[in-house]
Amino acid sequence: MKTTYFLLPVLFLFGQLISAQNFKGKVLDEENNSPLTGAYIITQTGKGTYTNENGNFQLTVPRKGTSITISYMGYKTIQQDIFPAEEEKQFLLKMTPIEVTGVLVTGNAKTDPVFAIETNDYVKKTVQPKNVADLFADVNGFALIKRGNYAIDPSFRATQYEQLNVQFDGGTKAMHACPNRMDPITTHVIPEEIEKIEIIKGPYTVRYGATFGGIVNLVTQKPSNDDFGLSGSVHAGYESNGNSLVSMARLQQATEKYDLVGNVGFRDFGNYEDGDGVEIPSSFRSLDFGLRVGYNITENQRIQSHWRKSFGRDVLHAGLPMDTEEDNSSIISIDYALDGLQGVLKGVDAKAYYSYVDHVMTNTRRPSFMMTEAVSAIDATTAGGKVELHLKPSDKFSLFTGVDLLHIARDGDRTRLVKQNMMGAILTPIAYTDKVWQDSYINDFGVFVESRYPISHKTILVTGLRYDGVTSEIKDPEADFAALYPDLDKRTEHNISGTASIKYAQSEQFLMEIAYGRGVRSANMIERVINHFIVGQDSYEYIGNPNLKAEVNNQFEIGFKGSSPISKENADKFTYQTSFYYSLYENYIVAVIDPSKTRKFMPTSEPLNPKVFRNLDEAYKTGFEISTGVDFYKNFNFTTALAYVYAKNKDLSESLPLAPPLTTRFKLAFEKEKFWASANYTITSKQENIAISFGEQVTPGYDVLDVRLGFIPFKNITLGVAALNVFDKTYSNHLNFAFNNQAAFGTVPINDPGRNLSAFVQYKF
C-alpha cells in the first residue's frame, strides 16, 4: 500500500514531463533587430523567466500550449499563444512612442534623463490631497513645508521653492503672487487631474529651464488610444478630521483626429484637530475647472491647448500673519509637436503659456486687526515659451537644442489703517500704503544643447550645456529701498550651467548611473525686492538685495538600481535602488540678521533688527536615498525606504535651513486586480541639525501608521477607505511653520492632523 502511494505521484510527474516540450524564444527590438537583455516573460500559469544577454529564453510548456506575456521597459507589452516547437521563435517588441506633450520621462531606461523617477498612485492612496504637494508625502527624499492645509510646498533634499524647477506638462509654470507663498504653484491644479509625477533628482538636464536642485514635472491626464468615444469619471471623498469634502468630475470625447477633455473640482476643508484634540485654523474652499482641446493634424503632428482656472476662498493660514480672502488664477498653454521626420531633423516641439494670479489677503481674523487693519491686493504674471529641435546627425548620436523664455512680473500694495498705537486708540485712523513687490519683473532667456551618445549598446553618455541671460528691474521702488540701493538700474546676469552623465544598463535587472550637474539659479523676487515684510518662519522683517549673485549647485551623484528574481517559477523578485549625492554650493542665498538696520513697521517690537539676503561663501549638502522591496506570494510586496540629508552653512557654523530629518518608511502591500491594501509605517527621527539664524527649533522624532484599503465591487466603481495616523499621535514635522499672529497659540510649530478616517469613491464610464 505504501509503495502504491509513492508510485502514484512519481507516475503523475513522469506523465507531465513526457507531455511537456522545451520552447526556445528570442526577443528583439523591432526597429534594428538588436537583442533585448532582461525582457520579462511570464506564462498564464505564473511561471516567469528573463532573456539573457543575447535575448534568448527557454520555457517548458505543455503539449496543448500556453499563453505568454513579454514586457520590457520602454517597449509595448505583447501577449501571444505558444506551442512546443523545435525551432527558435523570435518575438519583436516595438518601442512605446514618445508622447507629444513634452514630458520628461518616457519609461525607457536608456533614453530617460539620469536619476529620473516616476510616481503617482492617487486612487490607491484613498485620501483627499489638500493640494498637489500632498502627492509627494510618500515619495522617498521628499518632505512637505506646511503653513496650514492650503499653502503646502514640496521640499526635496533640502531644496525648495525656486530651487526646485516645478512645472506642468513639460514646461508650463505659474508663480505665486503672495510674498508669504500663500498660493504656491501646487495650488493652481487639482491633484485628481495629475496622472503622474516625473522627478529628476538634480541639475542633470538642461532642456527644461534653469535647474538648481531638481525638476518636478506634473503630468496631467490625457486620452489614450483606448479612450476613443465619450467617457468620463466622477470622484468624491470625505475625511473625518475636519469634516472635509472633495469632489471632481471629468468628461472627455476622443477620436483618432481630436480629443476634448473638461473637468471641474470642488474642495471644502475644515479646521482639523491634532492628536491632543487641539483645533488648528486651516480651513479653506476651492473651485477648479479646466478644458483641454487636442487636434492631430497628421499622424506625426499634433497641436493642443489647455486652459484652467482656480479659485480659493476664505483660506486660513495658521503659520502666516494674514489669511487669504481670494485667490484667483488662470493658466493657458498651447503645445505643438512634430516627430517622425526623415533626415537629420527628427522632430520639433514648441510650447507657449501664460498665467495670471490675483491674490487678496487680510488680517481680519487676527489679533493684530484690533490695532491695524491690513489688506493686500497683489497680482503675478508668468509667461513663457520654448522651441526645441530633435536632431540625429548619425544613427547613434542624438541632439536636442532650442531656446526658451520665462517672464515673471509682480505688483501690488498693502493698505494699512492704523487704529491704535502705544498711546492708545487713534480717533482718526491713519492710512498707509506699502509697495509689496515694487512693480518688478525678471526675464530669463535660455539657449541649450543636450546630446545623447551610446558608447556601447549598454552605456549611454549624456552631456548638456545651457546659457541663461537674466534681466531684472524694480520699476517703482519705495523711497527707503531706493536710498538703501541707489543704483537700481536694469540688471543683466549671464549664467552658464551644464551636465555630464553616464548610464550603464548591464541588463533590465541592473542599472548604474553617474552624474555631475552644475545648476545655476538667479535670486528670486522675494530675495531681490522684498522690503521690510515678514516672509520667513520667524518674526523678522526681511529686506531684499537686488545685487545678489546667482547661486550655484555643483552636484555629484552615483546610483544603482535593479532587481533579482527570487524564483523562476513565478514573478517574485527582490528590487533595490540607491542614490548617494554631494552638493558644493557657491554664492548660496540666505537671509542674515543685519544689526546696522532697524525694524520699519512696529519699530518697538522684537526682533528690532531685520534680516537682509546675502550670498554665502561656503555651504554644502550631502545625503542618500535607499529603497528595497520584495515581491512575494504573487500579490504581496514589502518595501523599505530611507532618506537622509546633511546640510552645512560653514559661514554661520550651522545647518542650511529646512533640512528634513532622517526618515524611514516601511510598507506592506497586497494587490490584485480588484482589491488592494497597504500599511505604511513612517519613522521620522529627531532633528538637531538646525539653522538657528532661520528661527528653527529642535524637533523631536515621531512615528505614524497609515492603513489603506481599496476594491472594485462592480465594474467601473472603485471604493477606498483609510485610517491615517492610526494611533492618534501628536507631532509636528520639522519643516512646518510656527503659528503666527494667532490668538490661542504661541510661536510653536504647527502640529499635523491626529487620527483621520477617509473614504473615497470613483465612478468611471
C-alpha positions, 0 to 999 in steps of 0.5 A: 500500500505504501509503495502504491502511494509513492508510485502514484505521484512519481507516475503523475510527474513522469506523465507531465514531463513526457507531455511537456516540450522545451520552447526556445524564444528570442526577443528583439527590438523591432526597429534594428533587430538588436537583442533585448537583455532582461525582457520579462516573460511570464506564462498564464500559469505564473511561471516567469523567466528573463532573456539573457544577454543575447535575448534568448529564453527557454520555457517548458510548456505543455503539449496543448500550449500556453499563453505568454506575456513579454514586457520590457521597459520602454517597449509595448507589452505583447501577449501571444499563444505558444506551442512546443516547437523545435525551432527558435521563435523570435518575438519583436517588441516595438518601442512605446512612442514618445508622447507629444506633450513634452514630458520628461520621462518616457519609461525607457531606461536608456533614453530617460534623463539620469536619476529620473523617477516616476510616481503617482498612485492617487486612487490607491492612496484613498485620501483627499490631497489638500493640494498637489504637494500632498502627492509627494508625502510618500515619495522617498527624499521628499518632505512637505513645508506646511503653513496650514492645509492650503499653502503646502510646498514640496521640499526635496533634499533640502531644496525648495521653492525656486530651487526646485524647477516645478512645472506642468506638462513639460514646461508650463509654470505659474508663480505665486503672487503672495510674498508669504507663498500663500498660493504656491504653484501646487495650488493652481491644479487639482491633484485628481487631474495629475496622472503622474509625477516625473522627478529628476533628482538634480541639475542633470538636464538642461532642456527644461529651464534653469535647474538648481536642485531638481525638476518636478514635472506634473503630468496631467491626464490625457486620452489614450488610444483606448479612450476613443468615444465619450467617457468620463469619471466622477470622484468624491471623498470625505475625511473625518478630521475636519469634516472635509469634502472633495469632489471632481468630475471629468468628461472627455470625447476622443477620436483618432483626429481630436480629443476634448477633455473638461473637468471641474473640482470642488474642495471644502476643508475644515479646521482639523484637530491634532492628536491632543484634540487641539483645533488648528485654523486651516480651513479653506474652499476651492473651485477648479475647472479646466478644458483641454482641446487636442487636434492631430493634424497628421499622424506625426503632428499634433497641436493642443491647448489647455486652459484652467482656472482656480479659485480659493476662498476664505483660506486660513493660514495658521503659520502666516500673519494674514489669511487669504480672502481670494485667490484667483488664477488662470493658466493657458498653454498651447503645445505643438509637436512634430516627430517622425521626420526623415533626415537629420531633423527628427522632430520639433516641439514648441510650447507657449503659456501664460498665467495670471494670479490675483491674490487678496489677503487680510488680517481680519481674523487676527489679533493684530486687526484690533490695532491695524487693519491690513489688506493686500491686493497683489497680482503675478504674471508668468509667461513663457515659451520654448522651441526645441529641435530633435536632431540625429546627425548619425544613427547613434548620436542624438541632439536636442537644442532650442531656446526658451523664455520665462517672464515673471512680473509682480505688483501690488500694495498693502493698505494699512489703517492704523487704529491704535498705537502705544498711546492708545486708540487713534480717533482718526485712523491713519492710512498707509500704503506699502509697495509689496513687490515694487512693480518688478519683473525678471526675464530669463532667456535660455539657449541649450544643447543636450546630446545623447551618445551610446558608447556601447549598446549598454552605456549611454553618455549624456552631456548638456550645456545651457546659457541663461541671460537674466534681466531684472528691474524694480520699476517703482521702488519705495523711497527707503529701498531706493536710498538703501540701493541707489543704483537700481538700474536694469540688471543683466546676469549671464549664467552658464550651467551644464551636465555630464552623465553616464548610464550603464544598463548591464541588463533590465535587472541592473542599472548604474548611473553617474552624474555631475550637474552644475545648476545655476539659479538667479535670486528670486523676487522675494530675495531681490525686492522684498522690503521690510515684510515678514516672509520667513518662519520667524518674526523678522522683517526681511529686506531684499538685495537686488545685487545678489549673485546667482547661486550655484549647485555643483552636484555629484551623484552615483546610483544603482538600481535593479532587481533579482528574481527570487524564483523562476517559477513565478514573478517574485523578485527582490528590487533595490535602488540607491542614490548617494549625492554631494552638493558644493554650493557657491554664492548660496542665498540666505537671509542674515540678521543685519544689526546696522538696520532697524525694524520699519513697521512696529519699530518697538517690537522684537526682533528690532533688527531685520534680516537682509539676503546675502550670498554665502561663501561656503555651504554644502549638502550631502545625503542618500536615498535607499529603497528595497522591496520584495515581491512575494506570494504573487500579490504581496510586496514589502518595501523599505525606504530611507532618506537622509540629508546633511546640510552645512552653512560653514559661514554661520557654523550651522545647518542650511535651513529646512533640512528634513530629518532622517526618515524611514518608511516601511510598507506592506502591500497586497494587490490584485486586480480588484482589491488592494491594501497597504500599511505604511509605517513612517519613522521620522527621527529627531532633528538637531541639525538646525539653522538657528539664524532661520528661527528653527527649533529642535524637533523631536522624532515621531512615528505614524501608521497609515492603513489603506484599503481599496476594491472594485465591487462592480465594474467601473466603481472603485471604493477606498477607505483609510485610517491615517495616523492610526494611533492618534499621535501628536507631532509636528514635522520639522519643516512646518511653520510656527503659528503666527499672529494667532490668538490661542497659540504661541510661536510653536510649530504647527502640529499635523492632523491626529487620527483621520478616517477617509473614504473615497469613491470613483465612478468611471464610464 
